[in-house]
């Protein structure tokens, strides 16, 4: 996911996306524990996407407060 795509979304869309990514991260952790995880790079991608979304949400909150 690119930062431009994240910035183009509304706050509600970002919240939904964040929830979906948290669920995916949860499922990936279980797959890794059970030895069923095939795409190990996906764990890193999901973590970074979560961080990107949280960063944009924080930036928007700071901009509203100012």
C-alpha positions in Angstrom: 0.0 0.0 0.0 1.4 3.4 -1.0 1.2 6.5 1.1 -0.7 8.4 -1.6 -3.4 5.7 -1.5 -3.7 6.1 2.3 -3.9 9.9 2.2 -6.7 9.7 -0.4 -8.9 7.8 2.0 -11.3 9.2 4.5 -10.9 8.7 8.3 -13.7 6.0 8.3 -12.1 4.1 5.4 -8.8 4.2 7.3 -10.4 2.9 10.4 -11.9 0.0 8.5 -8.6 -0.7 6.7 -6.8 -0.7 10.1 -9.3 -3.2 11.6 -8.8 -5.5 8.6 -5.1 -5.3 8.8 -5.1 -6.1 12.5 -7.3 -9.1 11.8 -4.9 -10.2 9.1 -1.9 -9.8 11.4 -3.6 -11.9 14.0 -4.3 -14.7 11.5 -0.7 -14.5 10.2 0.6 -15.0 13.7 -1.5 -18.1 14.1 -0.3 -19.4 10.7 3.3 -18.9 11.7 2.8 -20.6 15.0 1.2 -23.6 13.3 3.9 -23.8 10.6 1.3 -23.0 7.8 2.6 -19.6 6.8 3.7 -19.6 3.2 4.4 -15.9 2.5 6.5 -14.8 5.4 7.1 -11.4 3.8 3.4 -10.6 4.3 3.8 -10.3 8.0 6.3 -7.4 7.5 4.0 -5.8 4.9 1.0 -5.8 7.2 3.0 -4.4 10.1 4.3 -1.5 7.9 0.8 -0.8 6.5 -0.6 -0.6 10.0 2.2 1.9 10.9 1.6 4.0 7.8 -2.1 4.3 8.5 -1.5 5.1 12.2 0.9 7.8 11.1 -1.5 9.5 8.7 -4.3 9.3 11.3 -2.0 11.0 13.9 -1.0 13.7 11.4 -4.6 14.5 10.7 -5.4 14.7 14.4 -2.5 17.1 15.0 -3.6 19.2 12.0 -7.1 19.5 13.4 -5.8 20.4 16.9 -3.7 23.2 15.5 
